[in-house]
């Protein structure tokens, strides 16, 4: 019985010598390439768009998908899609949801596709990400198609590998160049123009219109520039906070006084810009942040915080980096050359407030102001007598007046609250009375001795 030749292979009589084996091998490869279902290979499309605010995900996805479809036309069809929205290219594949799902499907023999196609290289890879992902694709027998190569990437070809590495460096350079250009522009706009660069206005200020946007293109879109102006309802509170700090009161005492007076905290005063905060009460961190903000001097200040990129896992560098916000020292701030908006406090008062907050512990300025600090103790509970509580802001500019002093009763009882003074103590003497108080305190009552605890059985 005569042997039947494979499709595309000449008959036995047409081949001479050892050429028959070569022709058979080539025909087998063509038949296997054409046997991946109807129409050739089955492709999974991967795409990405980094920001939803500045890029239209629908338009970007359609453009990337069309480029991928044109690349694989005649070689197969796209049967699956993985598209990440709102994720930067700097993130490793394992940290992008759709890319991670694609990687997880590689080990599934019933995944339904044989190759991956991308519309743009920088949508998928950044830096050395290709070098870490290519061995994984090769291990599972998955082809990778990119427009920059013009088709399938040969993982073993040196020229293809060099091209992909160069594209990765170009993608990384594009990000670095954009970051440098943006930071340089923002620094110049702050220093030379004192321009308000966006974000929530500091507590005590509100936004005011500053005319058309300085960029003509943005102005043609109807965008307006803004500047800061003092808020009549909250600016006096900020001025009072700095005055109390300069008087030697701690941030904790100022926080308690604001809460006792019922002054709305920043998130309660502006709930539209703070939907993620409860707005219940002032916190020590909020007060400290206000006292440390140099923009209350009327100067525009930028770069108080920087963004560092730390490794997600030093033991696995393939996971890439994560962004970490850290505070810069004042030497790294960018300060406007001239006042950019009305000041709530003077520059001298701001600097003095920062110096007042530097000492910590018993040597702080608030504790050195009182002659009997650390010498007085309650004869009933044994607790130390704290200093005077800072008075809350009063006056017509504040929404809530200062609460009246508690009425003194004949019977005095002690409280166990850590942050409150004992009602049994007399009112703290005024500054004029302090000079008349002798420093000797030998006849002060000794603190009450505590009953020894009964040993547990």
ZIPE-V165423 format. One record per residue. N is the residue number from 0. PSI is psi as a letter, one per 20 degrees, with the letter a starting at -180 (* if undefined). OMEGA is omega as a letter, one per 30 degrees, with the letter a starting at -180 (none if undefined). D_CENTER is the distance of its C-alpha to the mean C-alpha in Angstrom with 2 decimals. Layout:
n & psi & omega & d_center
N & PSI & OMEGA & D_CENTER
N & PSI & OMEGA & D_CENTER
This chain:
n & psi & omega & d_center
0 & p & a & 76.87
1 & q & l & 75.04
2 & q & a & 71.32
3 & p & a & 68.95
4 & q & l & 66.60
5 & q & l & 62.88
6 & p & a & 61.64
7 & i & a & 61.27
8 & p & a & 63.42
9 & r & l & 66.97
10 & r & a & 69.99
11 & h & a & 71.41
12 & i & a & 74.13
13 & i & a & 71.77
14 & q & a & 69.87
15 & p & l & 71.51
16 & c & a & 71.14
17 & j & l & 67.70
18 & h & a & 65.93
19 & g & a & 66.03
20 & h & l & 63.43
21 & g & l & 61.05
22 & h & l & 61.51
23 & g & a & 60.97
24 & g & l & 57.64
25 & g & l & 56.38
26 & h & l & 57.52
27 & h & l & 55.85
28 & h & l & 52.49
29 & h & a & 52.89
30 & h & a & 53.89
31 & h & l & 50.90
32 & h & a & 48.46
33 & i & a & 50.04
34 & j & l & 50.01
35 & m & l & 46.32
36 & a & a & 47.16
37 & p & l & 48.25
38 & j & l & 46.98
39 & b & a & 45.79
40 & q & l & 42.34
41 & p & a & 39.82
42 & q & l & 36.38
43 & p & a & 32.88
44 & p & l & 30.67
45 & p & l & 27.02
46 & r & a & 24.70
47 & q & l & 21.09
48 & p & a & 19.25
49 & g & a & 15.68
50 & p & l & 14.79
51 & h & a & 16.74
52 & h & a & 16.46
53 & i & l & 18.07
54 & q & l & 20.24
55 & o & a & 22.71
56 & h & a & 22.41
57 & g & a & 26.10
58 & g & a & 27.37
59 & g & l & 25.35
60 & g & a & 26.45
61 & g & l & 30.04
62 & g & l & 30.18
63 & h & a & 28.94
64 & g & l & 31.27
65 & g & l & 34.20
66 & g & l & 33.79
67 & g & l & 33.73
68 & h & l & 36.76
69 & h & a & 38.68
70 & h & a & 38.07
71 & j & a & 39.53
72 & p & a & 42.30
73 & i & l & 45.58
74 & i & l & 44.04
75 & a & a & 42.54
76 & q & l & 40.34
77 & p & a & 36.78
78 & i & a & 36.93
79 & q & a & 33.31
80 & p & l & 29.89
81 & o & a & 26.35
82 & p & l & 23.69
83 & p & l & 19.87
84 & p & l & 18.09
85 & k & a & 14.47
86 & p & a & 13.95
87 & q & l & 13.82
88 & h & a & 16.97
89 & i & l & 15.33
90 & p & l & 14.86
91 & r & a & 18.08
92 & h & a & 20.48
93 & i & a & 20.12
94 & j & l & 16.46
95 & p & a & 17.43
96 & g & a & 19.33
97 & h & l & 22.28
98 & h & l & 22.64
99 & h & l & 22.69
100 & h & l & 25.33
101 & g & l & 27.34
102 & h & l & 27.37
103 & h & a & 28.45
104 & i & a & 31.27
105 & h & a & 32.70
106 & i & a & 34.60
107 & o & l & 36.15
108 & i & l & 39.59
109 & k & a & 39.70
110 & h & l & 36.49
111 & j & l & 38.59
112 & q & a & 37.55
113 & i & a & 38.59
114 & r & l & 36.29
115 & p & l & 32.81
116 & p & l & 32.55
117 & q & a & 29.60
118 & h & l & 29.83
119 & p & a & 27.82
120 & g & a & 27.08
121 & i & l & 23.56
122 & i & a & 22.61
123 & h & a & 23.35
124 & q & l & 23.12
125 & p & l & 21.23
126 & c & a & 22.56
127 & k & a & 24.63
128 & h & l & 23.63
129 & g & a & 27.11
130 & h & l & 28.87
131 & h & a & 27.28
132 & h & a & 27.90
133 & g & l & 31.40
134 & h & l & 33.20
135 & g & l & 31.90
136 & g & a & 33.22
137 & h & a & 36.45
138 & h & a & 36.89
139 & j & l & 36.94
140 & k & a & 39.02
141 & p & l & 36.49
142 & q & l & 36.94
143 & p & a & 34.14
144 & p & l & 34.92
145 & q & l & 33.12
146 & h & a & 34.36
147 & h & l & 33.99
148 & h & a & 36.66
149 & j & a & 38.64
150 & c & a & 38.84
151 & p & l & 38.62
152 & p & l & 37.11
153 & o & a & 39.61
154 & h & a & 37.69
155 & i & a & 40.68
156 & p & a & 41.23
157 & h & a & 40.21
158 & h & l & 39.83
159 & g & a & 37.43
160 & g & l & 35.31
161 & h & l & 35.27
162 & g & a & 34.33
163 & h & l & 31.34
164 & h & l & 30.14
165 & h & l & 30.57
166 & h & l & 28.60
167 & g & l & 25.71
168 & h & l & 25.80
169 & g & l & 26.09
170 & g & l & 23.03
171 & h & l & 21.03
172 & h & l & 22.71
173 & g & l & 21.80
174 & g & a & 18.04
175 & g & a & 18.61
176 & g & l & 20.96
177 & g & l & 18.78
178 & g & a & 15.93
179 & g & a & 18.68
180 & g & a & 20.32
181 & g & a & 17.38
182 & h & l & 16.52
183 & g & l & 20.26
184 & g & a & 20.80
185 & h & l & 18.19
186 & g & a & 19.68
187 & g & l & 23.15
188 & h & l & 22.56
189 & g & a & 21.31
190 & g & a & 24.08
191 & h & a & 26.95
192 & i & a & 26.36
193 & k & a & 24.17
194 & q & l & 22.50
195 & p & a & 19.98
196 & j & l & 16.99
197 & a & a & 15.54
198 & r & l & 13.11
199 & p & l & 14.55
200 & q & l & 17.58
201 & q & l & 17.83
202 & p & a & 20.05
203 & i & l & 23.57
204 & r & l & 23.11
205 & r & a & 23.37
206 & q & l & 23.19
207 & q & a & 26.51
208 & p & a & 27.82
209 & k & l & 28.32
210 & a & a & 30.39
211 & q & l & 29.85
212 & p & a & 26.91
213 & h & l & 27.93
214 & p & a & 27.41
215 & h & l & 30.61
216 & g & l & 29.27
217 & h & l & 26.52
218 & h & l & 29.19
219 & h & l & 31.49
220 & i & a & 29.00
221 & j & a & 29.22
222 & q & a & 25.91
223 & q & l & 26.26
224 & q & a & 24.82
225 & q & l & 23.72
226 & r & a & 24.09
227 & q & l & 23.63
228 & q & a & 26.65
229 & q & l & 27.32
230 & p & a & 27.31
231 & h & a & 30.78
232 & h & a & 29.70
233 & h & a & 26.80
234 & g & l & 27.49
235 & h & l & 30.43
236 & g & l & 28.32
237 & g & l & 26.04
238 & h & l & 29.27
239 & h & a & 30.72
240 & g & l & 27.81
241 & h & l & 28.21
242 & h & l & 31.97
243 & h & l & 31.77
244 & h & l & 29.62
245 & h & l & 32.16
246 & i & l & 34.89
247 & j & a & 33.62
248 & q & a & 31.95
249 & r & l & 28.99
250 & h & l & 25.63
251 & g & l & 26.68
252 & h & l & 29.91
253 & h & l & 28.32
254 & g & l & 26.03
255 & h & l & 29.16
256 & g & l & 31.12
257 & g & l & 28.67
258 & h & l & 28.65
259 & h & a & 32.43
260 & i & l & 32.98
261 & k & l & 30.95
262 & p & l & 28.75
263 & p & l & 25.97
264 & r & a & 22.49
265 & g & a & 19.90
266 & h & l & 18.67
267 & h & l & 22.39
268 & h & a & 23.40
269 & m & a & 21.01
270 & h & a & 20.42
271 & h & l & 19.83
272 & i & a & 16.53
273 & l & a & 15.55
274 & i & a & 16.68
275 & j & a & 14.21
276 & q & a & 15.86
277 & h & a & 19.44
278 & k & a & 20.86
279 & g & a & 23.49
280 & r & l & 23.68
281 & q & l & 22.46
282 & r & l & 20.68
283 & h & a & 21.07
284 & h & l & 17.40
285 & g & l & 17.59
286 & g & l & 20.82
287 & h & l & 19.71
288 & h & l & 16.75
289 & g & a & 19.36
290 & i & a & 21.87
291 & j & a & 19.60
292 & o & a & 18.62
293 & i & a & 20.98
294 & i & l & 20.85
295 & i & l & 23.52
296 & i & a & 25.96
297 & i & l & 26.02
298 & q & l & 24.32
299 & p & a & 21.33
300 & p & l & 18.81
301 & q & l & 15.95
302 & k & l & 13.96
303 & h & l & 13.65
304 & q & l & 10.31
305 & r & l & 10.08
306 & o & l & 8.17
307 & q & l & 10.44
308 & o & a & 11.49
309 & q & l & 13.16
310 & p & l & 15.65
311 & g & l & 14.98
312 & o & a & 18.58
313 & h & l & 20.74
314 & i & l & 23.76
315 & n & a & 22.77
316 & i & l & 21.37
317 & i & l & 21.84
318 & i & l & 18.63
319 & b & a & 16.78
320 & r & l & 13.59
321 & q & a & 10.05
322 & p & a & 7.11
323 & p & l & 6.88
324 & p & l & 6.17
325 & q & a & 9.82
326 & p & l & 12.21
327 & q & l & 14.93
328 & q & a & 18.53
329 & h & l & 20.36
330 & h & l & 22.18
331 & j & l & 19.16
332 & q & l & 18.60
333 & o & a & 19.97
334 & p & a & 22.34
335 & q & a & 24.50
336 & h & l & 28.11
337 & r & l & 29.42
338 & p & a & 28.40
339 & i & a & 26.41
340 & r & a & 26.81
341 & p & a & 29.03
342 & q & l & 28.33
343 & h & l & 28.29
344 & r & l & 29.12
345 & r & l & 30.72
346 & h & l & 29.20
347 & g & l & 31.72
348 & h & l & 30.70
349 & g & a & 27.01
350 & g & l & 27.97
351 & h & l & 30.38
352 & h & l & 27.82
353 & h & l & 25.60
354 & h & a & 28.75
355 & h & a & 29.71
356 & i & a & 26.57
357 & g & a & 27.06
358 & q & a & 30.02
359 & q & l & 29.38
360 & a & a & 31.89
361 & i & a & 35.51
362 & j & a & 35.70
363 & q & a & 33.28
364 & h & a & 34.79
365 & h & a & 34.81
366 & h & a & 37.05
367 & i & a & 39.39
368 & i & a & 40.38
369 & p & a & 42.57
370 & h & a & 45.94
371 & k & a & 46.06
372 & p & l & 42.53
373 & i & a & 42.72
374 & h & a & 46.46
375 & q & l & 46.60
376 & q & a & 46.31
377 & p & l & 47.18
378 & i & a & 50.68
379 & g & a & 49.84
380 & i & l & 46.52
381 & j & a & 46.25
382 & q & l & 42.76
383 & q & l & 42.06
384 & o & l & 42.23
385 & r & l & 38.84
386 & r & a & 38.70
387 & q & l & 38.77
388 & p & l & 35.96
389 & p & a & 34.34
390 & p & l & 35.79
391 & r & a & 33.54
392 & p & l & 33.55
393 & r & l & 36.74
394 & r & a & 38.43
395 & h & a & 38.66
396 & i & a & 35.12
397 & q & a & 33.57
398 & h & a & 33.68
399 & p & l & 34.85
400 & r & l & 37.56
401 & p & l & 37.61
402 & q & a & 39.01
403 & q & l & 42.58
404 & q & a & 43.46
405 & q & a & 44.62
406 & p & a & 48.40
407 & p & a & 50.21
408 & r & a & 52.52
409 & h & l & 55.54
410 & p & a & 54.05
411 & p & l & 50.93
412 & q & a & 48.72
413 & q & l & 45.79
414 & q & a & 42.31
415 & j & l & 40.20
416 & p & a & 36.80
417 & h & a & 35.04
418 & j & a & 33.49
419 & q & l & 36.72
420 & r & a & 39.95
421 & p & l & 43.28
422 & i & a & 45.24
423 & i & l & 48.35
424 & q & l & 47.52
425 & r & l & 48.92
426 & q & a & 46.74
427 & p & a & 45.24
428 & q & l & 47.64
429 & r & a & 46.91
430 & h & l & 46.63
431 & h & a & 50.33
432 & h & a & 51.29
433 & h & a & 49.36
434 & h & a & 51.82
435 & i & a & 54.67
436 & p & l & 53.17
437 & q & l & 54.76
438 & h & a & 52.57
439 & p & a & 54.85
440 & l & a & 53.72
441 & h & a & 56.36
442 & j & l & 57.50
443 & q & a & 54.18
444 & q & l & 54.38
445 & q & l & 53.14
446 & q & a & 50.32
447 & p & l & 51.60
448 & q & a & 51.99
449 & q & l & 50.22
450 & p & l & 52.23
451 & q & a & 51.93
452 & q & l & 50.28
453 & p & a & 52.65
454 & q & l & 52.22
455 & q & l & 51.08
456 & * & none & 53.79
